[in-house]
Amino acid sequence: MALRKTQAVVIGRMALGESDRLVTFYTREFGKVRGVAKAARRQRSRFGSALELFTQGQLLFFETERSDLAKVDAFDIIHPFQAVGEDLERLTLGSWVVECLGRLSADRDPSPTLYGLLLRTLKAFEGSGRPARTAFCFAIRAVDLLGHRLRLDRCLECGKPSPFPRGAARLDFTAGGVVCEPCAPYGSDGVDLSGAAVAALRRLRTLSWDEALRAALPPPLEAEMAGALEEQMTRLIGQVPRSARFRAQIRAPIGALR
């Protein structure tokens, strides 16, 4: 067995057997790693509270040839991001972020940039800004890093540059970008977007993380864009994320603003 060491964030966990825990980490050097933490659910477990969702830590794990699951040897806390789990809105939006990341990333496909985005997102959730904006900014960047960047500069059917003369466009998920209103009947797998929303999405892509968090956007426009990105995530996953269903039950869709 090979021993590996890396920084990681807990993005998922579930009970396994009588006392073990199956934990999903997103790591800096190895991408998504799923591993078994033996006896982690016992009262006097050596892992303590380290395996809570959102916790960043130093992970030691063994790789085995007989299983895709790693054996978690140790996980020492670097930062618990405890505040994310103490507020209901931050908890539900943070859960949506890590669920989307876990569902859309492949095992052992490293992306230090995506790991850095996850940390920036969790730090922003801990701050005083609006959690909905943080989740929205994560989604904009994550779909690009995961290989699902949408083309927004021209109609994918006729090639006409955006913004289109009539303003309205359709975001076609199958085609991978926008189509103008005259071409929209040919692209039905998507959502309608105003010209202002398309222009704002293009602009936000060019801003730094901090600039995007602070950018002034009318609430209806931001809700429109956030809803489109949430729908893209749902299409990529193949079903509505569990965290999104829970949020809809207790409050409002992911893209809704306070």
C-alpha positions in Angstrom: 0.0 0.0 0.0 1.2 3.5 -0.9 0.9 6.2 1.7 -0.2 9.6 0.4 -0.3 13.0 2.0 -2.2 16.1 0.8 -4.5 19.0 1.9 -8.1 18.2 1.5 -11.7 19.3 2.2 -14.5 17.0 3.4 -17.2 17.3 0.7 -19.3 14.2 1.6 -19.7 11.5 4.2 -22.0 8.6 5.1 -22.2 5.8 7.7 -20.6 2.5 6.7 -21.2 -0.7 8.7 -21.6 -0.5 12.4 -18.8 2.0 13.2 -17.0 3.1 10.1 -17.5 6.2 7.9 -17.2 6.5 4.1 -15.8 10.0 3.5 -15.4 11.9 0.2 -12.5 14.4 0.1 -11.6 16.9 -2.5 -7.8 17.1 -2.4 -5.2 19.5 -3.8 -2.9 16.9 -5.3 -5.2 14.0 -6.2 -8.7 15.5 -6.9 -11.6 13.6 -5.4 -10.7 10.8 -3.1 -13.2 8.5 -1.4 -11.9 6.6 1.6 -13.0 4.5 4.6 -12.3 5.9 8.1 -12.3 2.9 10.4 -14.2 3.3 13.7 -14.8 7.0 12.9 -18.4 6.8 14.4 -17.3 5.4 17.7 -17.6 7.8 20.7 -13.9 7.8 21.3 -12.8 7.8 17.7 -9.3 9.2 17.0 -10.8 11.3 14.2 -13.0 13.3 16.7 -14.8 16.0 14.8 -12.3 16.3 12.0 -14.5 14.5 9.4 -17.4 17.1 9.6 -18.6 18.5 6.2 -16.5 21.5 4.9 -13.5 20.8 7.2 -10.1 21.5 5.6 -7.3 19.3 6.9 -4.1 17.4 6.2 -5.1 14.0 4.9 -3.0 10.8 5.2 -4.4 7.9 3.3 -3.3 4.5 1.9 -4.0 3.5 -1.7 -4.7 -0.2 -2.2 -4.7 -2.3 -5.5 -7.8 -4.2 -4.4 -10.2 -1.4 -4.0 -11.0 2.1 -5.4 -11.6 3.2 -1.8 -8.6 4.6 0.1 -7.9 3.8 3.8 -8.0 7.0 5.8 -5.0 7.0 8.2 -5.3 10.5 9.6 -7.0 13.8 9.0 -5.6 16.8 11.0 -7.8 19.9 11.0 -6.3 23.0 9.3 -9.6 25.0 9.3 -13.0 23.6 10.3 -15.2 26.3 8.5 -17.5 25.8 11.4 -19.4 29.0 10.7 -20.7 27.5 7.4 -22.6 24.8 9.2 -24.0 27.1 12.0 -26.2 29.2 9.7 -29.1 27.5 7.8 -28.6 29.5 4.5 -24.9 29.0 4.5 -25.3 25.3 5.3 -27.7 24.7 2.5 -25.8 26.7 -0.1 -22.5 25.2 1.1 -24.0 21.7 0.8 -25.1 22.5 -2.7 -21.6 23.6 -3.6 -19.9 20.5 -2.3 -22.6 18.2 -3.7 -22.2 19.6 -7.2 -18.4 19.3 -6.9 -18.7 15.7 -5.7 -21.2 14.7 -8.4 -19.4 16.3 -11.3 -15.7 15.6 -10.6 -14.1 12.3 -11.4 -12.2 10.3 -8.9 -8.4 11.0 -8.8 -8.6 13.8 -11.4 -6.5 16.5 -9.8 -7.3 20.2 -10.3 -5.4 22.5 -7.9 -7.4 25.4 -9.4 -10.7 23.8 -8.5 -9.4 23.0 -5.0 -8.5 26.7 -4.7 -11.9 27.7 -5.8 -13.5 25.5 -3.2 -11.4 27.1 -0.4 -12.2 30.6 -1.7 -15.9 29.7 -1.7 -15.9 28.4 1.9 -14.0 31.4 3.1 -16.5 33.7 1.5 -19.3 31.8 3.1 -17.7 32.5 6.5 -17.5 36.2 5.7 -20.2 38.9 5.9 -21.2 38.8 2.2 -24.4 37.3 0.8 -24.2 33.5 0.6 -26.3 33.4 -2.5 -23.8 35.5 -4.4 -21.0 33.3 -3.2 -22.7 30.2 -4.5 -23.5 31.9 -7.8 -19.8 33.0 -8.3 -18.7 29.4 -7.5 -21.0 28.0 -10.2 -19.8 30.5 -12.8 -16.2 29.3 -12.3 -16.8 25.7 -11.5 -18.6 24.8 -14.8 -15.7 26.2 -16.7 -13.1 24.3 -14.7 -15.1 21.1 -14.9 -15.0 21.4 -18.7 -18.6 22.7 -19.3 -17.9 26.3 -20.3 -20.8 27.8 -22.2 -20.2 29.9 -25.3 -21.9 33.3 -24.8 -20.3 35.5 -27.5 -22.3 34.4 -30.5 -25.4 32.3 -31.6 -24.4 28.7 -32.0 -26.9 28.2 -34.8 -26.3 31.2 -37.1 -23.1 32.7 -35.8 -24.6 36.1 -35.1 -22.6 37.9 -32.4 -24.3 38.7 -29.1 -25.9 40.9 -27.8 -28.6 40.0 -30.3 -30.7 42.7 -31.9 -33.9 41.5 -30.2 -32.1 41.1 -26.9 -33.5 37.8 -25.7 -31.5 34.6 -26.1 -31.8 30.9 -25.2 -29.2 29.2 -23.2 -29.0 25.8 -24.9 -27.3 23.2 -22.6 -27.0 20.5 -25.3 -25.3 22.8 -27.8 -23.2 24.4 -25.1 -24.1 28.1 -25.4 -26.6 30.7 -26.5 -28.8 30.8 -29.5 -30.6 34.0 -30.7 -34.4 34.3 -30.6 -35.0 33.4 -34.3 -32.8 30.3 -33.9 -34.3 29.3 -30.4 -36.9 26.9 -31.8 -33.9 24.7 -33.0 -32.5 24.6 -29.5 -35.1 23.5 -26.9 -32.8 22.0 -24.2 -32.2 25.1 -22.1 -33.6 28.2 -20.5 -34.5 31.7 -21.8 -32.2 34.6 -20.9 -32.5 38.3 -21.3 -29.8 40.1 -23.3 -28.8 41.8 -20.0 -28.3 38.5 -18.3 -26.1 37.2 -21.2 -24.0 40.4 -21.1 -23.7 40.3 -17.3 -22.5 36.6 -17.3 -19.9 37.5 -19.9 -18.7 40.4 -17.8 -18.6 38.4 -14.5 -16.3 35.9 -16.2 -13.7 38.6 -16.7 -13.7 39.8 -13.1 -11.5 38.5 -10.3 -13.1 36.5 -7.5 -13.3 39.5 -5.1 -14.6 41.8 -7.9 -17.4 39.3 -8.8 -18.5 39.1 -5.1 -18.8 42.9 -4.9 -20.2 43.6 -8.4 -23.4 45.6 -8.4 -26.2 43.6 -10.0 -30.0 44.3 -9.9 -31.5 41.5 -7.8 -33.9 40.3 -10.6 -31.0 40.0 -13.0 -28.8 38.1 -10.6 -31.7 35.8 -9.8 -32.2 35.1 -13.5 -28.5 34.3 -14.0 -28.2 32.2 -10.9 -31.3 30.2 -11.9 -29.8 29.5 -15.3 -26.5 28.2 -13.7 -28.4 26.1 -11.2 -30.4 24.6 -14.1 -27.1 23.8 -15.9 -25.7 22.1 -12.8 -28.9 20.0 -12.5 -28.7 19.0 -16.2 -25.0 18.0 -15.8 -25.7 15.9 -12.7 -28.8 14.4 -14.3 -31.2 15.2 -11.4 -32.0 17.9 -8.9 -29.3 17.9 -6.2 -30.5 16.7 -2.8 -29.3 20.0 -1.2 -31.4 22.0 -3.8 -34.5 19.9 -3.0 -34.0 20.5 0.7 -33.5 24.3 0.2 -36.7 24.5 -1.9 -38.6 22.8 0.9 -37.4 25.1 3.6 -37.0 28.4 1.8 -36.4 29.2 -1.8 -34.4 28.1 -4.9 -30.6 28.3 -4.9 -30.6 31.5 -7.0 -33.0 33.4 -4.7 -31.7 36.5 -3.0 -32.5 37.9 0.4 
